[in-house]
Amino acid sequence: MTTNTDRLIVETSKTSKIDQVDFGKLNFGRVFTDHMFVCDYKDGKWQTPTIKPYGPMTIEPSARVFHYGQAVFEGMKAYKDDDGNIFLFRPEANLERINRSAARLAMPEFPKDDFFKGLVALLKLDNKWIKPGVGNSLYIRPFVIATEPAISASPAQTYRFMIICSPAQSYYNTPVRVLFAEKYSRASNGGVGFAKAAGNYAAQFYPTSLAQKDGFQQIIWTDANTHKYLEEAGTMNVFFRVNDKLITAPTNDRILDGVTRKSVIQLAKDLGIDCEVRQVSVEEIKNAARDGSLKEIFGVGTAAVISPVSAFQHAEELFEISEIEGSYGQLFKQTLLNIQHNLAEDKHGWRYEVR
């Protein structure tokens, strides 16, 4: 069935594949809901958005995204409380960031009204895919790609904005072991490290694969110029707890301005935890590990929420980090999950109810 509303066309799927999904055994990002949101940009403006059944799409081999890498994306989640109400977490921050990312890659920004109208309609249509319970969520992937069929090295004239959704459970279920980068870099000054550009992730796959062969799941990247300062991990921003002080690197044009990162900084203030946003040197953290003042390292991000680090290695030196009582990481994770699932007060107005 196709329904036309103001600035949105909705074509519903004739059948659902939800009964084929085991929600107790989900592999992250492998299963997708019944519908997707699509909107094309041409003739200098975004066209009428459409929600249609999830499925393959046709795109020419000469589409510029394949040749020049104009592609940006976001990561969001929807949550359902025990009464069946659906919530998003700080969605305006995600829209602002994907538009900043798009602008950096010379791509058009997407209109706020079309984004929220389409996203809300999509979530209501695929409502049954959002399961209640802390830890359950629907991962939401907005993205933009250059679709113009031309292989000249310049920005495209046509684009496609899409949203697809995937039911999710926790991303990292166990603590991760990380390497501190010594040779490879994720981003450089003046580059696109702050943007969620697809190429940022492709460039880190090779060094991460080398780390994985040595038993490490992630790399914590260091600054490209000196490799002396710790910045962020492959899929997460990073926090360090030295004694009772929390430290995280400042955002810049190399570091992603994470929504979860900003939320954790605010929660630290709310809870009276000393949190410093400043450069963090490799040697500072190694020395803290040696003298026992390093209590925790944890990554934060939409997919992972909070992911504790159990060990790190740098210059062939391996440091194990023991679990502690009163973990900041666990405190922040539980606090965030309670806010996201409508189980706690939301005094900052971070929850966005889907009505």
C-alpha positions, 0 to 999 in steps of 0.5 A, a space after each residue: 500500500 502507498 500513502 502520500 502525505 505532505 513531503 512523504 510517500 509511504 509504501 508499506 511492505 506486503 510481508 514482514 520478515 520479523 518472524 524469521 529473526 531470533 532476537 536472542 541471538 543477534 549479530 550486530 548490523 546483520 539483520 534489517 527491518 522491513 522498511 527504509 527511508 530514501 530521499 534523492 537530491 537533484 536539480 539543487 534540492 532534496 526531492 520528496 522523501 519516500 519510505 519503502 520496503 527494505 531491499 536492494 537498489 540500482 546504482 550505476 557503476 560510475 556513481 561518484 561514491 565508488 570513485 571519490 568516496 563522498 559518503 557520510 553516515 551516523 549511528 543512532 538508537 531507538 529504545 522502547 520502555 515497558 509501556 511500549 513508548 519509543 524514544 530516541 537519544 539526542 537525535 538533533 545532535 546526530 542530525 547536526 553532525 551528519 550535516 557537518 560531515 556532509 558539508 566537509 565532503 562538499 555534500 548538501 545538508 539534509 533538512 531537519 523537518 524531512 529528517 524527523 518526519 521520515 525517521 518518526 514514520 519509519 520507526 512507527 512503521 517498524 515498531 515491532 522490531 524495537 524490543 523493550 528491556 535494558 540492553 535491547 535497542 534498534 540501531 539506526 543508520 542514516 547515511 548519504 552517498 554521491 549517486 551522480 554517474 560521472 568519474 570526473 574528480 569533483 563533487 557530485 550533483 546528485 545524492 541519496 540520503 537513506 535511513 536503515 535500521 537493525 535490531 541490536 543488543 550490546 555491541 561489546 559484551 566483554 572488556 576489550 584489549 587495545 593497542 596504543 598507536 605508534 605508527 599508523 594514524 587515523 586522521 591528520 590536522 586539517 583532514 576529515 577525522 571529525 566527520 563520520 566519513 566512510 573513508 575514515 573507517 576503511 583507512 583504519 581496518 588494516 592496522 586494526 586487523 594487524 592488532 587483532 592478529 596479536 589479540 587486541 580488539 581495538 587501537 587507541 589512536 595517537 596524534 598523527 604528528 608525534 604519536 605522543 597523545 592519545 585521542 580516540 579508538 576505532 569506534 569509540 571516544 576514550 576516557 581514562 580514570 586516574 585515581 578519582 579523576 576522569 580525563 578525555 581528549 578535547 575534540 579537534 579536526 581529528 577527533 569525532 565529537 561523540 554524542 555519548 562522549 558529550 553525555 558522559 562529560 555532563 553526567 560526570 558533572 551531575 555526579 560530582 566527578 572531576 572530569 578534565 578535557 585536555 591532552 592525554 599523553 601516552 607516557 602519563 597513562 603508562 606511568 599511571 599504570 605502573 604506579 597503580 593510579 590508573 583505575 579504568 580506561 573505557 570507550 564510549 559510543 552509540 553502538 558500544 555505549 560504554 566498553 571497558 578496556 582490560 589491557 593496553 600495549 605500547 612499545 611492547 609493554 603490556 599493562 593489564 587493568 583489573 576490574 574495580 568496585 565503584 567503576 565509573 564506566 559501569 556507573 555511566 553505562 547504567 545511568 545512560 541506559 536508564 535515561 534512554 529506556 525511560 527508567 530515570 529522570 531526564 533533566 537535560 531533555 535528552 530523550 525524544 519521544 516518538 509520537 
